[in-house]
Amino acid sequence: MALWLLWRRSAEPTIAVTVATLVPIIFWSPFFFVTTVMPGMSLQADLKEAVPQVAGIPIYPNVAVATISVILALIGYGLYNAPDSGDSEA
């Protein structure tokens, strides 16, 4: 749905970009943001294997994917709304 919003011709492209940005943020946010603030919930799953660690910090695959997706969506939104630096008039 987000790709369709970005690729289709629209009279209001800003609304399409905003909604396309919100789709991954709303989808992935419960994996990390909600889980860490709700009492009784944990990122720890019943894994048969040890959780991978980087520099002694446990890295949960679902949290890594969720964080990367949210960051990329926000970067894309920021790039879309950034002023064009090449169109300056002297």
Biopython code that builds the backbone (N, CA, C, O; Angstrom):
import numpy as np
from Bio.PDB.StructureBuilder import StructureBuilder

atoms = [
    (1, "MET", "N", (0.816, -1.173, 0.000)),
    (1, "MET", "CA", (0.000, 0.000, 0.000)),
    (1, "MET", "C", (0.875, 1.258, 0.000)),
    (1, "MET", "O", (0.585, 2.227, -0.701)),
    (2, "ALA", "N", (1.937, 1.226, 0.789)),
    (2, "ALA", "CA", (2.820, 2.392, 0.856)),
    (2, "ALA", "C", (3.484, 2.646, -0.501)),
    (2, "ALA", "O", (3.585, 3.793, -0.937)),
    (3, "LEU", "N", (3.933, 1.589, -1.159)),
    (3, "LEU", "CA", (4.554, 1.778, -2.476)),
    (3, "LEU", "C", (3.547, 2.307, -3.493)),
    (3, "LEU", "O", (3.886, 3.163, -4.310)),
    (4, "TRP", "N", (2.333, 1.816, -3.450)),
    (4, "TRP", "CA", (1.298, 2.307, -4.362)),
    (4, "TRP", "C", (1.050, 3.794, -4.122)),
    (4, "TRP", "O", (0.903, 4.557, -5.076)),
    (5, "LEU", "N", (1.002, 4.208, -2.863)),
    (5, "LEU", "CA", (0.806, 5.624, -2.559)),
    (5, "LEU", "C", (1.943, 6.483, -3.110)),
    (5, "LEU", "O", (1.718, 7.601, -3.572)),
    (6, "LEU", "N", (3.152, 5.958, -3.060)),
    (6, "LEU", "CA", (4.300, 6.718, -3.549)),
    (6, "LEU", "C", (4.384, 6.752, -5.068)),
    (6, "LEU", "O", (4.809, 7.758, -5.636)),
    (7, "TRP", "N", (3.989, 5.676, -5.735)),
    (7, "TRP", "CA", (4.166, 5.577, -7.182)),
    (7, "TRP", "C", (3.006, 6.137, -7.991)),
    (7, "TRP", "O", (3.192, 6.492, -9.155)),
    (8, "ARG", "N", (1.840, 6.225, -7.419)),
    (8, "ARG", "CA", (0.681, 6.679, -8.194)),
    (8, "ARG", "C", (0.740, 8.190, -8.393)),
    (8, "ARG", "O", (1.375, 8.918, -7.630)),
    (9, "ARG", "N", (0.067, 8.625, -9.426)),
    (9, "ARG", "CA", (-0.048, 10.065, -9.658)),
    (9, "ARG", "C", (-1.132, 10.593, -8.731)),
    (9, "ARG", "O", (-2.214, 10.014, -8.631)),
    (10, "SER", "N", (-0.835, 11.690, -8.058)),
    (10, "SER", "CA", (-1.761, 12.217, -7.076)),
    (10, "SER", "C", (-1.795, 13.733, -7.139)),
    (10, "SER", "O", (-0.788, 14.382, -7.419)),
    (11, "ALA", "N", (-2.970, 14.284, -6.875)),
    (11, "ALA", "CA", (-3.095, 15.740, -6.797)),
    (11, "ALA", "C", (-2.498, 16.249, -5.486)),
    (11, "ALA", "O", (-2.150, 17.426, -5.382)),
    (12, "GLU", "N", (-2.376, 15.371, -4.484)),
    (12, "GLU", "CA", (-1.823, 15.732, -3.186)),
    (12, "GLU", "C", (-0.702, 14.762, -2.795)),
    (12, "GLU", "O", (-0.913, 13.882, -1.961)),
    (13, "PRO", "N", (0.482, 14.915, -3.388)),
    (13, "PRO", "CA", (1.567, 13.965, -3.106)),
    (13, "PRO", "C", (2.084, 14.044, -1.669)),
    (13, "PRO", "O", (2.608, 13.056, -1.154)),
    (14, "THR", "N", (1.950, 15.188, -1.018)),
    (14, "THR", "CA", (2.436, 15.313, 0.358)),
    (14, "THR", "C", (1.654, 14.407, 1.302)),
    (14, "THR", "O", (2.232, 13.802, 2.204)),
    (15, "ILE", "N", (0.352, 14.313, 1.098)),
    (15, "ILE", "CA", (-0.460, 13.419, 1.926)),
    (15, "ILE", "C", (-0.078, 11.966, 1.663)),
    (15, "ILE", "O", (-0.005, 11.166, 2.596)),
    (16, "ALA", "N", (0.165, 11.621, 0.409)),
    (16, "ALA", "CA", (0.563, 10.257, 0.065)),
    (16, "ALA", "C", (1.888, 9.890, 0.729)),
    (16, "ALA", "O", (2.030, 8.782, 1.245)),
    (17, "VAL", "N", (2.856, 10.801, 0.724)),
    (17, "VAL", "CA", (4.157, 10.528, 1.342)),
    (17, "VAL", "C", (4.010, 10.403, 2.857)),
    (17, "VAL", "O", (4.642, 9.546, 3.474)),
    (18, "THR", "N", (3.188, 11.245, 3.451)),
    (18, "THR", "CA", (2.982, 11.179, 4.898)),
    (18, "THR", "C", (2.354, 9.850, 5.306)),
    (18, "THR", "O", (2.794, 9.230, 6.275)),
    (19, "VAL", "N", (1.346, 9.414, 4.589)),
    (19, "VAL", "CA", (0.693, 8.137, 4.908)),
    (19, "VAL", "C", (1.643, 6.976, 4.637)),
    (19, "VAL", "O", (1.695, 6.026, 5.418)),
    (20, "ALA", "N", (2.395, 7.043, 3.543)),
    (20, "ALA", "CA", (3.362, 5.979, 3.231)),
    (20, "ALA", "C", (4.455, 5.906, 4.291)),
    (20, "ALA", "O", (5.003, 4.831, 4.533)),
    (21, "THR", "N", (4.779, 7.018, 4.922)),
    (21, "THR", "CA", (5.749, 7.018, 6.015)),
    (21, "THR", "C", (5.151, 6.403, 7.275)),
    (21, "THR", "O", (5.830, 5.678, 8.001)),
    (22, "LEU", "N", (3.887, 6.694, 7.528)),
    (22, "LEU", "CA", (3.244, 6.190, 8.732)),
    (22, "LEU", "C", (2.984, 4.683, 8.698)),
    (22, "LEU", "O", (2.901, 4.050, 9.750)),
    (23, "VAL", "N", (2.854, 4.100, 7.503)),
    (23, "VAL", "CA", (2.555, 2.657, 7.392)),
    (23, "VAL", "C", (3.627, 1.811, 8.090)),
    (23, "VAL", "O", (3.268, 1.016, 8.958)),
    (24, "PRO", "N", (4.917, 1.934, 7.765)),
    (24, "PRO", "CA", (5.901, 1.100, 8.469)),
    (24, "PRO", "C", (6.064, 1.480, 9.936)),
    (24, "PRO", "O", (6.349, 0.622, 10.772)),
    (25, "ILE", "N", (5.885, 2.765, 10.255)),
    (25, "ILE", "CA", (6.023, 3.179, 11.653)),
    (25, "ILE", "C", (4.926, 2.548, 12.505)),
    (25, "ILE", "O", (5.202, 2.036, 13.590)),
    (26, "ILE", "N", (3.702, 2.580, 12.028)),
    (26, "ILE", "CA", (2.586, 1.991, 12.776)),
    (26, "ILE", "C", (2.707, 0.469, 12.830)),
    (26, "ILE", "O", (2.376, -0.148, 13.843)),
    (27, "PHE", "N", (3.179, -0.133, 11.742)),
    (27, "PHE", "CA", (3.300, -1.602, 11.705)),
    (27, "PHE", "C", (4.392, -2.108, 12.639)),
    (27, "PHE", "O", (4.171, -3.074, 13.370)),
    (28, "TRP", "N", (5.569, -1.477, 12.631)),
    (28, "TRP", "CA", (6.717, -1.999, 13.362)),
    (28, "TRP", "C", (6.821, -1.510, 14.792)),
    (28, "TRP", "O", (7.501, -2.145, 15.599)),
    (29, "SER", "N", (6.179, -0.418, 15.137)),
    (29, "SER", "CA", (6.325, 0.148, 16.482)),
    (29, "SER", "C", (5.995, -0.817, 17.618)),
    (29, "SER", "O", (6.702, -0.800, 18.625)),
    (30, "PRO", "N", (4.964, -1.658, 17.516)),
    (30, "PRO", "CA", (4.689, -2.558, 18.642)),
    (30, "PRO", "C", (5.817, -3.540, 18.961)),
    (30, "PRO", "O", (5.894, -4.027, 20.089)),
    (31, "PHE", "N", (6.679, -3.839, 18.013)),
    (31, "PHE", "CA", (7.745, -4.801, 18.263)),
    (31, "PHE", "C", (8.746, -4.300, 19.291)),
    (31, "PHE", "O", (9.360, -5.095, 20.003)),
    (32, "PHE", "N", (8.911, -3.004, 19.369)),
    (32, "PHE", "CA", (9.913, -2.490, 20.295)),
    (32, "PHE", "C", (9.353, -1.454, 21.247)),
    (32, "PHE", "O", (9.466, -1.597, 22.465)),
    (33, "PHE", "N", (8.763, -0.437, 20.712)),
    (33, "PHE", "CA", (8.374, 0.701, 21.530)),
    (33, "PHE", "C", (7.289, 0.338, 22.541)),
    (33, "PHE", "O", (7.398, 0.708, 23.710)),
    (34, "VAL", "N", (6.264, -0.364, 22.125)),
    (34, "VAL", "CA", (5.180, -0.736, 23.033)),
    (34, "VAL", "C", (5.646, -1.820, 23.993)),
    (34, "VAL", "O", (5.299, -1.795, 25.174)),
    (35, "THR", "N", (6.421, -2.761, 23.500)),
    (35, "THR", "CA", (6.882, -3.886, 24.321)),
    (35, "THR", "C", (7.734, -3.423, 25.491)),
    (35, "THR", "O", (7.664, -4.004, 26.574)),
    (36, "THR", "N", (8.528, -2.396, 25.292)),
    (36, "THR", "CA", (9.430, -1.966, 26.355)),
    (36, "THR", "C", (8.739, -1.131, 27.426)),
    (36, "THR", "O", (9.262, -1.027, 28.536)),
    (37, "VAL", "N", (7.597, -0.539, 27.143)),
    (37, "VAL", "CA", (6.939, 0.313, 28.136)),
    (37, "VAL", "C", (5.768, -0.365, 28.839)),
    (37, "VAL", "O", (5.310, 0.133, 29.867)),
    (38, "MET", "N", (5.278, -1.468, 28.326)),
    (38, "MET", "CA", (4.142, -2.162, 28.942)),
    (38, "MET", "C", (4.641, -3.046, 30.084)),
    (38, "MET", "O", (5.573, -3.828, 29.896)),
    (39, "PRO", "N", (4.032, -2.929, 31.265)),
    (39, "PRO", "CA", (4.463, -3.788, 32.374)),
    (39, "PRO", "C", (4.128, -5.252, 32.099)),
    (39, "PRO", "O", (3.058, -5.574, 31.582)),
    (40, "GLY", "N", (5.038, -6.107, 32.444)),
    (40, "GLY", "CA", (4.830, -7.538, 32.260)),
    (40, "GLY", "C", (5.232, -8.048, 30.884)),
    (40, "GLY", "O", (5.196, -9.256, 30.648)),
    (41, "MET", "N", (5.613, -7.163, 29.971)),
    (41, "MET", "CA", (6.039, -7.589, 28.634)),
    (41, "MET", "C", (7.556, -7.518, 28.554)),
    (41, "MET", "O", (8.190, -6.733, 29.259)),
    (42, "SER", "N", (8.123, -8.335, 27.702)),
    (42, "SER", "CA", (9.567, -8.390, 27.583)),
    (42, "SER", "C", (9.958, -8.681, 26.139)),
    (42, "SER", "O", (9.202, -9.288, 25.380)),
    (43, "LEU", "N", (11.146, -8.238, 25.784)),
    (43, "LEU", "CA", (11.686, -8.571, 24.465)),
    (43, "LEU", "C", (12.215, -9.993, 24.449)),
    (43, "LEU", "O", (12.421, -10.573, 23.383)),
    (44, "GLN", "N", (12.434, -10.554, 25.629)),
    (44, "GLN", "CA", (12.952, -11.906, 25.745)),
    (44, "GLN", "C", (11.902, -12.904, 25.281)),
    (44, "GLN", "O", (10.783, -12.917, 25.793)),
    (45, "ALA", "N", (12.252, -13.717, 24.340)),
    (45, "ALA", "CA", (11.355, -14.758, 23.841)),
    (45, "ALA", "C", (11.865, -16.108, 24.342)),
    (45, "ALA", "O", (12.993, -16.211, 24.825)),
    (46, "ASP", "N", (11.059, -17.106, 24.230)),
    (46, "ASP", "CA", (11.485, -18.454, 24.599)),
    (46, "ASP", "C", (12.306, -19.028, 23.448)),
    (46, "ASP", "O", (11.812, -19.814, 22.639)),
    (47, "LEU", "N", (13.546, -18.623, 23.396)),
    (47, "LEU", "CA", (14.440, -19.061, 22.327)),
    (47, "LEU", "C", (15.223, -20.286, 22.772)),
    (47, "LEU", "O", (15.635, -20.398, 23.927)),
    (48, "LYS", "N", (15.417, -21.192, 21.839)),
    (48, "LYS", "CA", (16.221, -22.378, 22.118)),
    (48, "LYS", "C", (17.710, -22.044, 22.000)),
    (48, "LYS", "O", (18.561, -22.739, 22.556)),
    (49, "GLU", "N", (18.006, -20.980, 21.274)),
    (49, "GLU", "CA", (19.385, -20.564, 21.080)),
    (49, "GLU", "C", (19.631, -19.268, 21.838)),
    (49, "GLU", "O", (18.690, -18.567, 22.211)),
    (50, "ALA", "N", (20.882, -18.964, 22.058)),
    (50, "ALA", "CA", (21.241, -17.724, 22.743)),
    (50, "ALA", "C", (20.972, -16.530, 21.826)),
    (50, "ALA", "O", (21.095, -16.624, 20.605)),
    (51, "VAL", "N", (20.606, -15.420, 22.437)),
    (51, "VAL", "CA", (20.363, -14.197, 21.676)),
    (51, "VAL", "C", (21.709, -13.646, 21.223)),
    (51, "VAL", "O", (22.632, -13.554, 22.031)),
    (52, "PRO", "N", (21.847, -13.272, 19.930)),
    (52, "PRO", "CA", (23.112, -12.706, 19.462)),
    (52, "PRO", "C", (23.444, -11.419, 20.221)),
    (52, "PRO", "O", (22.552, -10.643, 20.567)),
    (53, "GLN", "N", (24.729, -11.206, 20.474)),
    (53, "GLN", "CA", (25.156, -10.014, 21.193)),
    (53, "GLN", "C", (26.209, -9.277, 20.399)),
    (53, "GLN", "O", (27.061, -9.876, 19.743)),
    (54, "VAL", "N", (26.127, -7.951, 20.476)),
    (54, "VAL", "CA", (27.137, -7.083, 19.872)),
    (54, "VAL", "C", (27.643, -6.179, 20.988)),
    (54, "VAL", "O", (26.871, -5.415, 21.566)),
    (55, "ALA", "N", (28.919, -6.261, 21.292)),
    (55, "ALA", "CA", (29.545, -5.485, 22.367)),
    (55, "ALA", "C", (28.828, -5.724, 23.694)),
    (55, "ALA", "O", (28.680, -4.797, 24.489)),
    (56, "GLY", "N", (28.383, -6.955, 23.941)),
    (56, "GLY", "CA", (27.739, -7.301, 25.181)),
    (56, "GLY", "C", (26.270, -6.913, 25.278)),
    (56, "GLY", "O", (25.630, -7.157, 26.301)),
    (57, "ILE", "N", (25.728, -6.309, 24.217)),
    (57, "ILE", "CA", (24.328, -5.890, 24.201)),
    (57, "ILE", "C", (23.542, -6.911, 23.393)),
    (57, "ILE", "O", (23.899, -7.191, 22.249)),
    (58, "PRO", "N", (22.463, -7.483, 23.970)),
    (58, "PRO", "CA", (21.672, -8.454, 23.200)),
    (58, "PRO", "C", (20.940, -7.773, 22.051)),
    (58, "PRO", "O", (20.315, -6.728, 22.228)),
    (59, "ILE", "N", (21.026, -8.376, 20.880)),
    (59, "ILE", "CA", (20.376, -7.845, 19.684)),
    (59, "ILE", "C", (19.274, -8.826, 19.275)),
    (59, "ILE", "O", (19.548, -9.947, 18.847)),
    (60, "TYR", "N", (18.034, -8.383, 19.415)),
    (60, "TYR", "CA", (16.895, -9.198, 19.026)),
    (60, "TYR", "C", (16.577, -8.921, 17.563)),
    (60, "TYR", "O", (16.415, -7.760, 17.188)),
    (61, "PRO", "N", (16.481, -9.955, 16.721)),
    (61, "PRO", "CA", (16.263, -9.740, 15.289)),
    (61, "PRO", "C", (15.018, -8.921, 14.972)),
    (61, "PRO", "O", (15.060, -8.067, 14.087)),
    (62, "ASN", "N", (13.913, -9.159, 15.670)),
    (62, "ASN", "CA", (12.700, -8.402, 15.363)),
    (62, "ASN", "C", (12.854, -6.928, 15.728)),
    (62, "ASN", "O", (12.322, -6.061, 15.035)),
    (63, "VAL", "N", (13.568, -6.642, 16.794)),
    (63, "VAL", "CA", (13.802, -5.251, 17.193)),
    (63, "VAL", "C", (14.724, -4.567, 16.191)),
    (63, "VAL", "O", (14.523, -3.399, 15.858)),
    (64, "ALA", "N", (15.733, -5.288, 15.711)),
    (64, "ALA", "CA", (16.650, -4.709, 14.728)),
    (64, "ALA", "C", (15.914, -4.355, 13.437)),
    (64, "ALA", "O", (16.100, -3.264, 12.897)),
    (65, "VAL", "N", (15.086, -5.261, 12.943)),
    (65, "VAL", "CA", (14.320, -5.001, 11.719)),
    (65, "VAL", "C", (13.336, -3.852, 11.931)),
    (65, "VAL", "O", (13.189, -2.991, 11.063)),
    (66, "ALA", "N", (12.667, -3.837, 13.074)),
    (66, "ALA", "CA", (11.706, -2.772, 13.368)),
    (66, "ALA", "C", (12.392, -1.416, 13.441)),
    (66, "ALA", "O", (11.893, -0.434, 12.891)),
    (67, "THR", "N", (13.516, -1.358, 14.110)),
    (67, "THR", "CA", (14.238, -0.094, 14.252)),
    (67, "THR", "C", (14.753, 0.406, 12.914)),
    (67, "THR", "O", (14.631, 1.593, 12.610)),
    (68, "ILE", "N", (15.324, -0.475, 12.113)),
    (68, "ILE", "CA", (15.831, -0.081, 10.801)),
    (68, "ILE", "C", (14.696, 0.408, 9.905)),
    (68, "ILE", "O", (14.854, 1.407, 9.204)),
    (69, "SER", "N", (13.568, -0.273, 9.917)),
    (69, "SER", "CA", (12.427, 0.136, 9.086)),
    (69, "SER", "C", (11.894, 1.500, 9.485)),
    (69, "SER", "O", (11.591, 2.326, 8.624)),
    (70, "VAL", "N", (11.777, 1.743, 10.778)),
    (70, "VAL", "CA", (11.289, 3.040, 11.245)),
    (70, "VAL", "C", (12.286, 4.141, 10.902)),
    (70, "VAL", "O", (11.883, 5.217, 10.458)),
    (71, "ILE", "N", (13.562, 3.897, 11.097)),
    (71, "ILE", "CA", (14.583, 4.904, 10.782)),
    (71, "ILE", "C", (14.594, 5.212, 9.292)),
    (71, "ILE", "O", (14.662, 6.380, 8.909)),
    (72, "LEU", "N", (14.528, 4.190, 8.441)),
    (72, "LEU", "CA", (14.512, 4.424, 6.999)),
    (72, "LEU", "C", (13.274, 5.194, 6.551)),
    (72, "LEU", "O", (13.357, 6.043, 5.663)),
    (73, "ALA", "N", (12.133, 4.903, 7.158)),
    (73, "ALA", "CA", (10.914, 5.644, 6.826)),
    (73, "ALA", "C", (11.057, 7.114, 7.207)),
    (73, "ALA", "O", (10.654, 7.994, 6.446)),
    (74, "LEU", "N", (11.623, 7.383, 8.370)),
    (74, "LEU", "CA", (11.806, 8.770, 8.805)),
    (74, "LEU", "C", (12.847, 9.502, 7.960)),
    (74, "LEU", "O", (12.689, 10.688, 7.672)),
    (75, "ILE", "N", (13.902, 8.806, 7.565)),
    (75, "ILE", "CA", (14.907, 9.412, 6.680)),
    (75, "ILE", "C", (14.283, 9.755, 5.334)),
    (75, "ILE", "O", (14.506, 10.845, 4.806)),
    (76, "GLY", "N", (13.504, 8.832, 4.776)),
    (76, "GLY", "CA", (12.834, 9.103, 3.502)),
    (76, "GLY", "C", (11.887, 10.282, 3.590)),
    (76, "GLY", "O", (11.830, 11.105, 2.676)),
    (77, "TYR", "N", (11.147, 10.371, 4.679)),
    (77, "TYR", "CA", (10.230, 11.499, 4.877)),
    (77, "TYR", "C", (11.013, 12.807, 4.995)),
    (77, "TYR", "O", (10.614, 13.835, 4.448)),
    (78, "GLY", "N", (12.119, 12.751, 5.709)),
    (78, "GLY", "CA", (12.965, 13.940, 5.839)),
    (78, "GLY", "C", (13.565, 14.372, 4.511)),
    (78, "GLY", "O", (13.632, 15.566, 4.220)),
    (79, "LEU", "N", (13.998, 13.417, 3.707)),
    (79, "LEU", "CA", (14.549, 13.749, 2.388)),
    (79, "LEU", "C", (13.483, 14.330, 1.467)),
    (79, "LEU", "O", (13.771, 15.224, 0.671)),
    (80, "TYR", "N", (12.258, 13.830, 1.569)),
    (80, "TYR", "CA", (11.170, 14.355, 0.749)),
    (80, "TYR", "C", (10.854, 15.801, 1.119)),
    (80, "TYR", "O", (10.572, 16.617, 0.241)),
    (81, "ASN", "N", (10.899, 16.121, 2.392)),
    (81, "ASN", "CA", (10.561, 17.457, 2.861)),
    (81, "ASN", "C", (11.743, 18.412, 2.925)),
    (81, "ASN", "O", (11.565, 19.585, 3.253)),
    (82, "ALA", "N", (12.943, 17.936, 2.618)),
    (82, "ALA", "CA", (14.125, 18.800, 2.657)),
    (82, "ALA", "C", (14.060, 19.811, 1.517)),
    (82, "ALA", "O", (13.634, 19.483, 0.410)),
    (83, "PRO", "N", (14.484, 21.035, 1.794)),
    (83, "PRO", "CA", (14.494, 22.033, 0.713)),
    (83, "PRO", "C", (15.544, 21.659, -0.333)),
    (83, "PRO", "O", (16.603, 21.122, -0.006)),
    (84, "ASP", "N", (15.236, 21.949, -1.581)),
    (84, "ASP", "CA", (16.175, 21.673, -2.668)),
    (84, "ASP", "C", (17.320, 22.674, -2.604)),
    (84, "ASP", "O", (17.096, 23.881, -2.690)),
    (85, "SER", "N", (18.538, 22.180, -2.455)),
    (85, "SER", "CA", (19.698, 23.078, -2.365)),
    (85, "SER", "C", (20.223, 23.474, -3.747)),
    (85, "SER", "O", (20.982, 24.436, -3.866)),
    (86, "GLY", "N", (19.830, 22.749, -4.780)),
    (86, "GLY", "CA", (20.308, 23.043, -6.117)),
    (86, "GLY", "C", (19.525, 24.107, -6.847)),
    (86, "GLY", "O", (19.931, 24.518, -7.934)),
    (87, "ASP", "N", (18.423, 24.567, -6.296)),
    (87, "ASP", "CA", (17.572, 25.535, -6.978)),
    (87, "ASP", "C", (17.742, 26.941, -6.428)),
    (87, "ASP", "O", (16.790, 27.722, -6.440)),
    (88, "SER", "N", (18.913, 27.277, -5.955)),
    (88, "SER", "CA", (19.115, 28.626, -5.387)),
    (88, "SER", "C", (19.342, 29.630, -6.507)),
    (88, "SER", "O", (19.983, 29.336, -7.516)),
    (89, "GLU", "N", (18.804, 30.808, -6.302)),
    (89, "GLU", "CA", (18.981, 31.890, -7.280)),
    (89, "GLU", "C", (19.961, 32.901, -6.705)),
    (89, "GLU", "O", (19.903, 33.239, -5.523)),
    (90, "ALA", "N", (20.860, 33.378, -7.556)),
    (90, "ALA", "CA", (21.877, 34.326, -7.077)),
    (90, "ALA", "C", (21.419, 35.748, -7.233)),
    (90, "ALA", "O", (22.149, 36.675, -6.881)),
]
sb = StructureBuilder()
sb.init_structure("model")
sb.init_model(0)
sb.init_chain("A")
sb.init_seg("    ")
for serial, (resi, resn, name, xyz) in enumerate(atoms, 1):
    if name == "N":
        sb.init_residue(resn, " ", resi, " ")
    sb.init_atom(name, np.array(xyz, "f"), 0.0, 1.0, " ", f" {name:<3s}", serial, name[0])
structure = sb.get_structure()
